[in-house]
Amino acid sequence: MFTTGQYVYIPRTARHRLANATDEPITVIEVQQGDYLGEDDIVRLADDYQRS
């Protein structure tokens, strides 16, 4: 469980998923590193929202 101001580093190629286990709204700020910052290299393993 995270609180305000905390962060998590997710290594490249790591499988991960984010969920809010509370009724409170959350704000997520994603910061990408590297030469290429596009989103066409994302592989969705499961997507409840049917995004492409």
C-alpha positions in Angstrom: 0.0 0.0 0.0 1.3 3.4 -0.9 0.8 6.8 0.7 1.1 10.4 -0.7 4.6 11.1 -2.0 5.7 7.5 -2.4 7.0 6.1 -5.6 7.7 2.7 -7.2 10.3 1.9 -9.8 9.2 -0.7 -12.3 12.1 -2.2 -14.3 11.9 -2.5 -18.1 10.1 -5.6 -19.2 8.6 -6.2 -15.7 5.0 -7.4 -15.7 3.0 -5.1 -13.6 -0.6 -3.8 -12.9 -2.0 -0.9 -10.9 -5.2 -1.0 -8.9 -6.7 1.4 -6.3 -7.9 -0.6 -3.4 -9.7 2.4 -1.7 -12.7 4.5 -2.5 -10.5 7.6 -2.5 -9.4 9.0 -5.9 -5.7 8.7 -6.8 -3.4 10.6 -9.0 -0.7 8.6 -10.9 2.2 10.4 -12.5 4.1 8.2 -14.9 7.7 9.2 -15.6 9.5 7.4 -18.5 13.2 7.2 -19.0 15.3 6.5 -22.1 15.7 7.6 -25.7 12.2 6.4 -26.8 9.1 7.4 -24.9 6.4 6.2 -27.3 3.6 3.9 -26.2 3.5 1.6 -29.2 6.0 -0.7 -27.5 3.5 -1.6 -24.7 2.3 -5.2 -24.6 -1.0 -5.5 -22.7 -1.2 -9.0 -21.2 -4.7 -8.3 -19.9 -6.8 -5.2 -20.3 -10.2 -4.8 -18.6 -10.8 -1.7 -20.6 -10.2 -3.2 -24.1 -7.6 -0.7 -25.1 -5.5 -1.4 -28.2 
